[in-house]
Amino acid sequence: MNKPLVLQTEDLDEGPARWLGERCELVPCGVSDKGFDLLLSTARALLVRTYTRVDAAMVSRAPNLKVVGRAGVGLDNVDLEACRARGVRVVYTPDANSEAVVEYVWKMLLDALRPHRYLSEALDDKSWSKTRKAMRAPRELNQMTLGILGLGRIGKRMARVGTALGMRVLYHDLLEMAPEVRFGAVAVGRDELLRTSDILTVHVDGRPSNRHLLGRGAFDLLKPDAIFVNAARGFLVDNAACAEFFSAHPAALALLDVHDPEPFGPSYPLLGIPNIRLSPHLAAATARAQENMSWVVRDIWRVLSGEPAEFAAV
């Protein structure tokens, strides 16, 4: 009996790839590679990560498709309605990189708040004192209010760390949260969250209505020295409004790990603004998180075997 064809469009960790390859015919082929359409026409499963867009047109060219596996958390790049209409299951790894993202957000914040210099040579008394003075941090985290927009898997972890560090932690979410899952965070309205937070970190989902959730009206409510962090999704931010706010408020700081588009080009409006720090989507870039996401192959195989998936969006 022939093994089912699984079309892999982006990188996959070696262990999960080997595991799936023992059960299926796993063929790596990018969407722009020669032969992709022919493979798609016979594929039983499609395995993607971040930069493959599974839209209605792609699904229509895959008459044998049974399952789309997204090796990652968000499903922004998968047309769930198109898959549902065709009876195609969509599986993913919703909690695969949560710890990595939280770690990276705090890393960015500590880098910003606690300037440091590593010494490579001996310093005389004057240089030693000058260096220590220059590295003095103006504030400690326990003097600051952490605002979390979206108290989901990652937002809750952010609250846990912020509370442990002695911060005042506020959040806004569409859902009611029981006190025992808030880790000390206090619910407030959206506008109050924006006005009150010394640090605002965004952890909302990728539903279309969240596009430009942070626009001019939202930025105008921030403190003039606020720190804004986005390690969730680039399209949550109106780039023009973000550029305008941080250009006008040099004491504020933006730490942006995700962007719209990715990769961005030389005309990206957030380039060249000194108090906007850009990183190339690194929050989930740990060996463990990447492997966790790659194990979406287990649910792909479950669906192909006629079994219920552990994590299915459709």
ZADO-1210 file (C-alpha; in nm, 4 decimals, padded with zeros to 6 digits):
<atoms>
<atom x="00.0000" y="00.0000" z="00.0000" code="MET" pos="1"/>
<atom x="00.1387" y="00.3421" z="-00.0992" code="ASN" pos="2"/>
<atom x="00.2250" y="00.5832" z="00.1780" code="LYS" pos="3"/>
<atom x="00.0206" y="00.9079" z="00.1831" code="PRO" pos="4"/>
<atom x="00.2043" y="01.2083" z="00.0388" code="LEU" pos="5"/>
<atom x="00.2761" y="01.4914" z="00.2821" code="VAL" pos="6"/>
<atom x="00.3955" y="01.8118" z="00.1161" code="LEU" pos="7"/>
<atom x="00.6341" y="02.0104" z="00.3395" code="GLN" pos="8"/>
<atom x="00.6756" y="02.3753" z="00.2358" code="THR" pos="9"/>
<atom x="00.9069" y="02.5039" z="00.5121" code="GLU" pos="10"/>
<atom x="01.1732" y="02.3785" z="00.7532" code="ASP" pos="11"/>
<atom x="01.1014" y="02.0948" z="00.9935" code="LEU" pos="12"/>
<atom x="01.3199" y="01.9643" z="01.2738" code="ASP" pos="13"/>
<atom x="01.5074" y="01.6443" z="01.1935" code="GLU" pos="14"/>
<atom x="01.3498" y="01.4195" z="01.4571" code="GLY" pos="15"/>
<atom x="00.9840" y="01.4929" z="01.3750" code="PRO" pos="16"/>
<atom x="01.0647" y="01.4830" z="01.0016" code="ALA" pos="17"/>
<atom x="01.2201" y="01.1377" z="01.0397" code="ARG" pos="18"/>
<atom x="00.9243" y="01.0192" z="01.2483" code="TRP" pos="19"/>
<atom x="00.6705" y="01.1296" z="00.9868" code="LEU" pos="20"/>
<atom x="00.8891" y="01.0044" z="00.7018" code="GLY" pos="21"/>
<atom x="00.8695" y="00.6522" z="00.8419" code="GLU" pos="22"/>
<atom x="00.4910" y="00.6633" z="00.8060" code="ARG" pos="23"/>
<atom x="00.4331" y="00.8876" z="00.5035" code="CYS" pos="24"/>
<atom x="00.6016" y="01.0012" z="00.1869" code="GLU" pos="25"/>
<atom x="00.7339" y="01.3344" z="00.3128" code="LEU" pos="26"/>
<atom x="00.8411" y="01.5643" z="00.0275" code="VAL" pos="27"/>
<atom x="00.9976" y="01.9064" z="00.0997" code="PRO" pos="28"/>
<atom x="00.8982" y="02.1592" z="-00.1675" code="CYS" pos="29"/>
<atom x="00.8463" y="02.5338" z="-00.1345" code="GLY" pos="30"/>
<atom x="00.5449" y="02.7002" z="-00.2915" code="VAL" pos="31"/>
<atom x="00.7657" y="02.8735" z="-00.5502" code="SER" pos="32"/>
<atom x="00.9649" y="02.5593" z="-00.6341" code="ASP" pos="33"/>
<atom x="00.9213" y="02.3767" z="-00.9617" code="LYS" pos="34"/>
<atom x="00.6790" y="02.0898" z="-00.9273" code="GLY" pos="35"/>
<atom x="00.4860" y="02.2307" z="-00.6322" code="PHE" pos="36"/>
<atom x="00.1480" y="02.2372" z="-00.8090" code="ASP" pos="37"/>
<atom x="00.1859" y="01.8793" z="-00.9297" code="LEU" pos="38"/>
<atom x="00.2716" y="01.7582" z="-00.5795" code="LEU" pos="39"/>
<atom x="-00.0125" y="01.9629" z="-00.4317" code="LEU" pos="40"/>
<atom x="-00.2612" y="01.7945" z="-00.6641" code="SER" pos="41"/>
<atom x="-00.1889" y="01.4542" z="-00.5090" code="THR" pos="42"/>
<atom x="-00.0942" y="01.5508" z="-00.1526" code="ALA" pos="43"/>
<atom x="-00.2980" y="01.4123" z="00.1351" code="ARG" pos="44"/>
<atom x="-00.1420" y="01.6549" z="00.3835" code="ALA" pos="45"/>
<atom x="00.0203" y="01.9968" z="00.3718" code="LEU" pos="46"/>
<atom x="00.2790" y="02.0887" z="00.6338" code="LEU" pos="47"/>
<atom x="00.3532" y="02.4622" z="00.6714" code="VAL" pos="48"/>
<atom x="00.5069" y="02.7080" z="00.9157" code="ARG" pos="49"/>
<atom x="00.4844" y="03.0882" z="00.9082" code="THR" pos="50"/>
<atom x="00.5341" y="03.2065" z="00.5528" code="TYR" pos="51"/>
<atom x="00.3174" y="02.9706" z="00.3475" code="THR" pos="52"/>
<atom x="-00.0278" y="03.1154" z="00.2894" code="ARG" pos="53"/>
<atom x="-00.2903" y="02.8426" z="00.2660" code="VAL" pos="54"/>
<atom x="-00.5770" y="03.0260" z="00.0996" code="ASP" pos="55"/>
<atom x="-00.8898" y="02.9136" z="-00.0813" code="ALA" pos="56"/>
<atom x="-00.7089" y="02.9027" z="-00.4149" code="ALA" pos="57"/>
<atom x="-00.4423" y="02.6672" z="-00.2811" code="MET" pos="58"/>
<atom x="-00.6988" y="02.4428" z="-00.1168" code="VAL" pos="59"/>
<atom x="-00.8948" y="02.4248" z="-00.4430" code="SER" pos="60"/>
<atom x="-00.5829" y="02.2924" z="-00.6204" code="ARG" pos="61"/>
<atom x="-00.5495" y="02.0068" z="-00.3702" code="ALA" pos="62"/>
<atom x="-00.8425" y="01.7708" z="-00.4320" code="PRO" pos="63"/>
<atom x="-00.6933" y="01.4914" z="-00.2187" code="ASN" pos="64"/>
<atom x="-00.6034" y="01.7107" z="00.0783" code="LEU" pos="65"/>
<atom x="-00.7196" y="01.5794" z="00.4165" code="LYS" pos="66"/>
<atom x="-00.5215" y="01.7885" z="00.6643" code="VAL" pos="67"/>
<atom x="-00.3136" y="02.1067" z="00.6914" code="VAL" pos="68"/>
<atom x="-00.0559" y="02.1028" z="00.9688" code="GLY" pos="69"/>
<atom x="00.0724" y="02.4387" z="01.0910" code="ARG" pos="70"/>
<atom x="00.3987" y="02.3948" z="01.2822" code="ALA" pos="71"/>
<atom x="00.3347" y="02.6911" z="01.5066" code="GLY" pos="72"/>
<atom x="00.0869" y="02.8763" z="01.7221" code="VAL" pos="73"/>
<atom x="-00.1012" y="03.1283" z="01.5098" code="GLY" pos="74"/>
<atom x="-00.3243" y="03.0364" z="01.2179" code="LEU" pos="75"/>
<atom x="-00.3204" y="03.3766" z="01.0485" code="ASP" pos="76"/>
<atom x="-00.1768" y="03.2245" z="00.7307" code="ASN" pos="77"/>
<atom x="-00.4429" y="02.9520" z="00.6972" code="VAL" pos="78"/>
<atom x="-00.7910" y="03.0207" z="00.5582" code="ASP" pos="79"/>
<atom x="-00.9889" y="02.8210" z="00.8112" code="LEU" pos="80"/>
<atom x="-01.3230" y="02.8772" z="00.6384" code="GLU" pos="81"/>
<atom x="-01.1899" y="02.7490" z="00.3064" code="ALA" pos="82"/>
<atom x="-01.0547" y="02.4401" z="00.4786" code="CYS" pos="83"/>
<atom x="-01.3786" y="02.3848" z="00.6683" code="ARG" pos="84"/>
<atom x="-01.5814" y="02.4140" z="00.3482" code="ALA" pos="85"/>
<atom x="-01.3693" y="02.1439" z="00.1866" code="ARG" pos="86"/>
<atom x="-01.3677" y="01.9167" z="00.4907" code="GLY" pos="87"/>
<atom x="-00.9917" y="01.9679" z="00.5414" code="VAL" pos="88"/>
<atom x="-00.8753" y="01.9425" z="00.9029" code="ARG" pos="89"/>
<atom x="-00.6336" y="02.2061" z="01.0344" code="VAL" pos="90"/>
<atom x="-00.4000" y="02.1057" z="01.3173" code="VAL" pos="91"/>
<atom x="-00.1401" y="02.3160" z="01.4976" code="TYR" pos="92"/>
<atom x="00.0733" y="02.3460" z="01.8141" code="THR" pos="93"/>
<atom x="-00.0920" y="02.6156" z="02.0277" code="PRO" pos="94"/>
<atom x="00.1392" y="02.6007" z="02.3297" code="ASP" pos="95"/>
<atom x="00.4641" y="02.4993" z="02.1646" code="ALA" pos="96"/>
<atom x="00.6567" y="02.8244" z="02.2012" code="ASN" pos="97"/>
<atom x="00.4901" y="03.0040" z="02.4931" code="SER" pos="98"/>
<atom x="00.7840" y="02.9744" z="02.7320" code="GLU" pos="99"/>
<atom x="01.0299" y="03.0847" z="02.4634" code="ALA" pos="100"/>
<atom x="00.8247" y="03.3934" z="02.3761" code="VAL" pos="101"/>
<atom x="00.7869" y="03.4974" z="02.7393" code="VAL" pos="102"/>
<atom x="01.1602" y="03.4532" z="02.7951" code="GLU" pos="103"/>
<atom x="01.2408" y="03.6656" z="02.4914" code="TYR" pos="104"/>
<atom x="01.0014" y="03.9465" z="02.5862" code="VAL" pos="105"/>
<atom x="01.1594" y="03.9739" z="02.9301" code="TRP" pos="106"/>
<atom x="01.5034" y="03.9595" z="02.7703" code="LYS" pos="107"/>
<atom x="01.4145" y="04.2594" z="02.5520" code="MET" pos="108"/>
<atom x="01.2736" y="04.4474" z="02.8495" code="LEU" pos="109"/>
<atom x="01.5729" y="04.3843" z="03.0735" code="LEU" pos="110"/>
<atom x="01.8121" y="04.4835" z="02.7954" code="ASP" pos="111"/>
<atom x="01.6182" y="04.8090" z="02.7583" code="ALA" pos="112"/>
<atom x="01.5834" y="04.8855" z="03.1273" code="LEU" pos="113"/>
<atom x="01.9222" y="04.7727" z="03.2568" code="ARG" pos="114"/>
<atom x="02.1950" y="04.9078" z="03.0242" code="PRO" pos="115"/>
<atom x="02.5202" y="04.7188" z="03.0604" code="HIS" pos="116"/>
<atom x="02.8709" y="04.7021" z="02.9269" code="ARG" pos="117"/>
<atom x="03.1084" y="04.4071" z="02.9287" code="TYR" pos="118"/>
<atom x="03.4679" y="04.4910" z="03.0058" code="LEU" pos="119"/>
<atom x="03.7506" y="04.3711" z="02.7854" code="SER" pos="120"/>
<atom x="04.0264" y="04.5709" z="02.9494" code="GLU" pos="121"/>
<atom x="04.1252" y="04.7178" z="03.2843" code="ALA" pos="122"/>
<atom x="03.9913" y="05.0661" z="03.3651" code="LEU" pos="123"/>
<atom x="04.1476" y="05.3379" z="03.5743" code="ASP" pos="124"/>
<atom x="03.9537" y="05.4853" z="03.8660" code="ASP" pos="125"/>
<atom x="03.8048" y="05.7676" z="03.6616" code="LYS" pos="126"/>
<atom x="03.6908" y="05.5436" z="03.3737" code="SER" pos="127"/>
<atom x="03.5502" y="05.2867" z="03.6190" code="TRP" pos="128"/>
<atom x="03.3365" y="05.5477" z="03.7919" code="SER" pos="129"/>
<atom x="03.2288" y="05.7034" z="03.4625" code="LYS" pos="130"/>
<atom x="03.1229" y="05.3673" z="03.3212" code="THR" pos="131"/>
<atom x="02.9220" y="05.2752" z="03.6309" code="ARG" pos="132"/>
<atom x="02.7478" y="05.6116" z="03.6279" code="LYS" pos="133"/>
<atom x="02.6641" y="05.5836" z="03.2595" code="ALA" pos="134"/>
<atom x="02.5068" y="05.2403" z="03.3136" code="MET" pos="135"/>
<atom x="02.2824" y="05.3475" z="03.6010" code="ARG" pos="136"/>
<atom x="01.9229" y="05.2412" z="03.5325" code="ALA" pos="137"/>
<atom x="01.6614" y="05.5112" z="03.5965" code="PRO" pos="138"/>
<atom x="01.3923" y="05.2665" z="03.7145" code="ARG" pos="139"/>
<atom x="01.3478" y="04.9180" z="03.8561" code="GLU" pos="140"/>
<atom x="01.0741" y="04.6887" z="03.7338" code="LEU" pos="141"/>
<atom x="00.9069" y="04.6854" z="04.0737" code="ASN" pos="142"/>
<atom x="00.8444" y="05.0592" z="04.0350" code="GLN" pos="143"/>
<atom x="00.6558" y="05.0061" z="03.7102" code="MET" pos="144"/>
<atom x="00.3118" y="04.8972" z="03.5925" code="THR" pos="145"/>
<atom x="00.2997" y="04.6116" z="03.3422" code="LEU" pos="146"/>
<atom x="00.0000" y="04.6194" z="03.1096" code="GLY" pos="147"/>
<atom x="-00.0925" y="04.3028" z="02.9207" code="ILE" pos="148"/>
<atom x="-00.3293" y="04.3270" z="02.6259" code="LEU" pos="149"/>
<atom x="-00.4600" y="03.9720" z="02.5925" code="GLY" pos="150"/>
<atom x="-00.4346" y="03.7306" z="02.8859" code="LEU" pos="151"/>
<atom x="-00.4061" y="03.4042" z="02.6951" code="GLY" pos="152"/>
<atom x="-00.1362" y="03.1396" z="02.7282" code="ARG" pos="153"/>
<atom x="00.1502" y="03.3846" z="02.6889" code="ILE" pos="154"/>
<atom x="-00.0235" y="03.6745" z="02.8629" code="GLY" pos="155"/>
<atom x="-00.0777" y="03.4646" z="03.1743" code="LYS" pos="156"/>
<atom x="00.2887" y="03.3691" z="03.1826" code="ARG" pos="157"/>
<atom x="00.3853" y="03.7346" z="03.1443" code="MET" pos="158"/>
<atom x="00.1615" y="03.8171" z="03.4419" code="ALA" pos="159"/>
<atom x="00.3205" y="03.5432" z="03.6511" code="ARG" pos="160"/>
<atom x="00.6704" y="03.6781" z="03.5917" code="VAL" pos="161"/>
<atom x="00.5674" y="04.0420" z="03.6387" code="GLY" pos="162"/>
<atom x="00.3987" y="03.9634" z="03.9696" code="THR" pos="163"/>
<atom x="00.7028" y="03.7661" z="04.0847" code="ALA" pos="164"/>
<atom x="00.9188" y="04.0713" z="04.0113" code="LEU" pos="165"/>
<atom x="00.6991" y="04.2899" z="04.2292" code="GLY" pos="166"/>
<atom x="00.5315" y="04.4817" z="03.9482" code="MET" pos="167"/>
<atom x="00.1784" y="04.6112" z="03.9447" code="ARG" pos="168"/>
<atom x="00.0181" y="04.4008" z="03.6689" code="VAL" pos="169"/>
<atom x="-00.2931" y="04.5050" z="03.4765" code="LEU" pos="170"/>
<atom x="-00.4614" y="04.3328" z="03.1838" code="TYR" pos="171"/>
<atom x="-00.7433" y="04.3683" z="02.9354" code="HIS" pos="172"/>
<atom x="-00.9049" y="04.0726" z="02.7623" code="ASP" pos="173"/>
<atom x="-01.2332" y="03.9985" z="02.5886" code="LEU" pos="174"/>
<atom x="-01.2928" y="03.7083" z="02.8265" code="LEU" pos="175"/>
<atom x="-01.3593" y="03.7048" z="03.1986" code="GLU" pos="176"/>
<atom x="-01.0716" y="03.5461" z="03.3922" code="MET" pos="177"/>
<atom x="-01.1010" y="03.3687" z="03.7262" code="ALA" pos="178"/>
<atom x="-00.8650" y="03.5182" z="03.9883" code="PRO" pos="179"/>
<atom x="-00.6709" y="03.1946" z="04.0211" code="GLU" pos="180"/>
<atom x="-00.5517" y="03.2059" z="03.6574" code="VAL" pos="181"/>
<atom x="-00.4534" y="03.5760" z="03.6528" code="ARG" pos="182"/>
<atom x="-00.1358" y="03.5438" z="03.8634" code="PHE" pos="183"/>
<atom x="-00.2199" y="03.8669" z="04.0442" code="GLY" pos="184"/>
<atom x="-00.3134" y="04.0667" z="03.7337" code="ALA" pos="185"/>
<atom x="-00.6043" y="04.3099" z="03.7703" code="VAL" pos="186"/>
<atom x="-00.8644" y="04.3530" z="03.4958" code="ALA" pos="187"/>
<atom x="-00.9129" y="04.7059" z="03.3598" code="VAL" pos="188"/>
<atom x="-01.0709" y="04.8633" z="03.0547" code="GLY" pos="189"/>
<atom x="-00.8697" y="04.8909" z="02.7362" code="ARG" pos="190"/>
<atom x="-00.8231" y="05.2678" z="02.7519" code="ASP" pos="191"/>
<atom x="-00.7233" y="05.2565" z="03.1176" code="GLU" pos="192"/>
<atom x="-00.4681" y="04.9875" z="03.0355" code="LEU" pos="193"/>
<atom x="-00.3153" y="05.2048" z="02.7634" code="LEU" pos="194"/>
<atom x="-00.3085" y="05.5181" z="02.9800" code="ARG" pos="195"/>
<atom x="-00.1738" y="05.3505" z="03.2933" code="THR" pos="196"/>
<atom x="00.0912" y="05.1080" z="03.1716" code="SER" pos="197"/>
<atom x="00.4605" y="05.1898" z="03.1942" code="ASP" pos="198"/>
<atom x="00.5168" y="04.8779" z="02.9863" code="ILE" pos="199"/>
<atom x="00.2499" y="04.7597" z="02.7407" code="LEU" pos="200"/>
<atom x="00.2941" y="04.4124" z="02.5929" code="THR" pos="201"/>
<atom x="00.0510" y="04.2717" z="02.3362" code="VAL" pos="202"/>
<atom x="-00.0530" y="03.9056" z="02.3250" code="HIS" pos="203"/>
<atom x="-00.3779" y="03.8832" z="02.1292" code="VAL" pos="204"/>
<atom x="-00.4801" y="03.6382" z="01.8596" code="ASP" pos="205"/>
<atom x="-00.4745" y="03.6759" z="01.4851" code="GLY" pos="206"/>
<atom x="-00.8441" y="03.7246" z="01.4099" code="ARG" pos="207"/>
<atom x="-00.8939" y="03.9685" z="01.1192" code="PRO" pos="208"/>
<atom x="-01.0675" y="04.2227" z="01.3438" code="SER" pos="209"/>
<atom x="-00.7406" y="04.2681" z="01.5339" code="ASN" pos="210"/>
<atom x="-00.5657" y="04.4210" z="01.2324" code="ARG" pos="211"/>
<atom x="-00.4292" y="04.7627" z="01.3346" code="HIS" pos="212"/>
<atom x="-00.5597" y="04.7103" z="01.6857" code="LEU" pos="213"/>
<atom x="-00.2868" y="04.9539" z="01.7890" code="LEU" pos="214"/>
<atom x="-00.3577" y="05.2577" z="01.5758" code="GLY" pos="215"/>
<atom x="-00.3283" y="05.6321" z="01.6257" code="ARG" pos="216"/>
<atom x="-00.6042" y="05.6452" z="01.8860" code="GLY" pos="217"/>
<atom x="-00.4371" y="05.3736" z="02.0941" code="ALA" pos="218"/>
<atom x="-00.0860" y="05.5178" z="02.0716" code="PHE" pos="219"/>
<atom x="-00.2136" y="05.8621" z="02.1686" code="ASP" pos="220"/>
<atom x="-00.3260" y="05.7180" z="02.5030" code="LEU" pos="221"/>
<atom x="00.0186" y="05.5855" z="02.5955" code="LEU" pos="222"/>
<atom x="00.2433" y="05.7605" z="02.8437" code="LYS" pos="223"/>
<atom x="00.5102" y="05.9751" z="02.6734" code="PRO" pos="224"/>
<atom x="00.7788" y="05.7456" z="02.8179" code="ASP" pos="225"/>
<atom x="00.5947" y="05.4144" z="02.7753" code="ALA" pos="226"/>
<atom x="00.7668" y="05.0973" z="02.6600" code="ILE" pos="227"/>
<atom x="00.5653" y="04.9123" z="02.3960" code="PHE" pos="228"/>
<atom x="00.6371" y="04.5475" z="02.3143" code="VAL" pos="229"/>
<atom x="00.4969" y="04.3433" z="02.0265" code="ASN" pos="230"/>
<atom x="00.6087" y="03.9822" z="01.9953" code="ALA" pos="231"/>
<atom x="00.2656" y="03.8605" z="01.8829" code="ALA" pos="232"/>
<atom x="00.1746" y="03.9624" z="01.5258" code="ARG" pos="233"/>
<atom x="00.2987" y="04.2429" z="01.3067" code="GLY" pos="234"/>
<atom x="-00.0396" y="04.3347" z="01.1625" code="PHE" pos="235"/>
<atom x="-00.1687" y="04.4322" z="01.5064" code="LEU" pos="236"/>
<atom x="00.0221" y="04.7593" z="01.4675" code="VAL" pos="237"/>
<atom x="-00.0575" y="05.0461" z="01.2328" code="ASP" pos="238"/>
<atom x="00.2986" y="05.1165" z="01.1209" code="ASN" pos="239"/>
<atom x="00.2336" y="05.4785" z="01.0267" code="ALA" pos="240"/>
<atom x="00.0735" y="05.5560" z="01.3642" code="ALA" pos="241"/>
<atom x="00.3536" y="05.3754" z="01.5469" code="CYS" pos="242"/>
<atom x="00.6208" y="05.5706" z="01.3608" code="ALA" pos="243"/>
<atom x="00.4401" y="05.8972" z="01.4292" code="GLU" pos="244"/>
<atom x="00.4064" y="05.8346" z="01.8039" code="PHE" pos="245"/>
<atom x="00.7630" y="05.7245" z="01.8705" code="PHE" pos="246"/>
<atom x="00.9100" y="05.9982" z="01.6533" code="SER" pos="247"/>
<atom x="00.7157" y="06.2523" z="01.8581" code="ALA" pos="248"/>
<atom x="00.8021" y="06.0932" z="02.1964" code="HIS" pos="249"/>
<atom x="01.1765" y="06.0283" z="02.2163" code="PRO" pos="250"/>
<atom x="01.1506" y="05.9121" z="02.5804" code="ALA" pos="251"/>
<atom x="00.9211" y="05.6251" z="02.4764" code="ALA" pos="252"/>
<atom x="01.0538" y="05.2966" z="02.3405" code="LEU" pos="253"/>
<atom x="00.9137" y="05.0305" z="02.1075" code="ALA" pos="254"/>
<atom x="01.0502" y="04.6750" z="02.1077" code="LEU" pos="255"/>
<atom x="00.9120" y="04.5013" z="01.7984" code="LEU" pos="256"/>
<atom x="00.9907" y="04.1401" z="01.7118" code="ASP" pos="257"/>
<atom x="00.7129" y="04.0888" z="01.4563" code="VAL" pos="258"/>
<atom x="00.6360" y="04.2971" z="01.1513" code="HIS" pos="259"/>
<atom x="00.3968" y="04.3534" z="00.8642" code="ASP" pos="260"/>
<atom x="00.5291" y="04.2511" z="00.6194" code="PRO" pos="261"/>
<atom x="00.8003" y="03.9970" z="00.6945" code="GLU" pos="262"/>
<atom x="01.0662" y="04.0367" z="00.5810" code="PRO" pos="263"/>
<atom x="01.0308" y="04.4124" z="00.5408" code="PHE" pos="264"/>
<atom x="01.2046" y="04.6215" z="00.2774" code="GLY" pos="265"/>
<atom x="01.3993" y="04.9496" z="00.2854" code="PRO" pos="266"/>
<atom x="01.0785" y="05.1555" z="00.2800" code="SER" pos="267"/>
<atom x="00.9493" y="05.0029" z="00.6063" code="TYR" pos="268"/>
<atom x="00.8232" y="05.3086" z="00.7993" code="PRO" pos="269"/>
<atom x="00.9655" y="05.1903" z="01.1336" code="LEU" pos="270"/>
<atom x="01.3240" y="05.1813" z="01.0111" code="LEU" pos="271"/>
<atom x="01.5610" y="05.4549" z="01.1217" code="GLY" pos="272"/>
<atom x="01.3670" y="05.5715" z="01.4290" code="ILE" pos="273"/>
<atom x="01.6151" y="05.5631" z="01.7193" code="PRO" pos="274"/>
<atom x="01.3670" y="05.4620" z="01.9888" code="ASN" pos="275"/>
<atom x="01.2137" y="05.1784" z="01.7857" code="ILE" pos="276"/>
<atom x="01.4151" y="04.8579" z="01.8138" code="ARG" pos="277"/>
<atom x="01.3434" y="04.5927" z="01.5529" code="LEU" pos="278"/>
<atom x="01.4335" y="04.2247" z="01.5707" code="SER" pos="279"/>
<atom x="01.3724" y="03.9578" z="01.3007" code="PRO" pos="280"/>
<atom x="01.0974" y="03.7457" z="01.4615" code="HIS" pos="281"/>
<atom x="01.3216" y="03.5733" z="01.7154" code="LEU" pos="282"/>
<atom x="01.0903" y="03.5152" z="02.0130" code="ALA" pos="283"/>
<atom x="01.0286" y="03.1482" z="01.9299" code="ALA" pos="284"/>
<atom x="01.3824" y="03.0858" z="01.8088" code="ALA" pos="285"/>
<atom x="01.4910" y="02.8239" z="02.0599" code="THR" pos="286"/>
<atom x="01.5777" y="02.4643" z="01.9786" code="ALA" pos="287"/>
<atom x="01.3074" y="02.3375" z="02.2124" code="ARG" pos="288"/>
<atom x="01.0310" y="02.5607" z="02.0759" code="ALA" pos="289"/>
<atom x="01.1199" y="02.4786" z="01.7161" code="GLN" pos="290"/>
<atom x="01.1092" y="02.1068" z="01.7914" code="GLU" pos="291"/>
<atom x="00.7810" y="02.1420" z="01.9831" code="ASN" pos="292"/>
<atom x="00.6246" y="02.3118" z="01.6812" code="MET" pos="293"/>
<atom x="00.7583" y="02.0467" z="01.4446" code="SER" pos="294"/>
<atom x="00.5777" y="01.7755" z="01.6399" code="TRP" pos="295"/>
<atom x="00.2562" y="01.8876" z="01.4702" code="VAL" pos="296"/>
<atom x="00.3419" y="01.5817" z="01.2598" code="VAL" pos="297"/>
<atom x="00.1783" y="01.3634" z="01.5255" code="ARG" pos="298"/>
<atom x="-00.1597" y="01.5246" z="01.4635" code="ASP" pos="299"/>
<atom x="-00.1102" y="01.5103" z="01.0880" code="ILE" pos="300"/>
<atom x="-00.0611" y="01.1348" z="01.1188" code="TRP" pos="301"/>
<atom x="-00.3594" y="01.1002" z="01.3532" code="ARG" pos="302"/>
<atom x="-00.5867" y="01.2647" z="01.0968" code="VAL" pos="303"/>
<atom x="-00.4478" y="01.0581" z="00.8101" code="LEU" pos="304"/>
<atom x="-00.5048" y="00.7467" z="01.0215" code="SER" pos="305"/>
<atom x="-00.8664" y="00.8391" z="01.0899" code="GLY" pos="306"/>
<atom x="-00.8036" y="00.9252" z="01.4547" code="GLU" pos="307"/>
<atom x="-00.9033" y="01.2451" z="01.6412" code="PRO" pos="308"/>
<atom x="-00.6355" y="01.5151" z="01.6531" code="ALA" pos="309"/>
<atom x="-00.5083" y="01.6496" z="01.9848" code="GLU" pos="310"/>
<atom x="-00.4966" y="02.0122" z="01.8667" code="PHE" pos="311"/>
<atom x="-00.7357" y="02.0930" z="01.5813" code="ALA" pos="312"/>
<atom x="-00.8693" y="02.4335" z="01.4799" code="ALA" pos="313"/>
<atom x="-01.0970" y="02.2823" z="01.2112" code="VAL" pos="314"/>
</atoms>
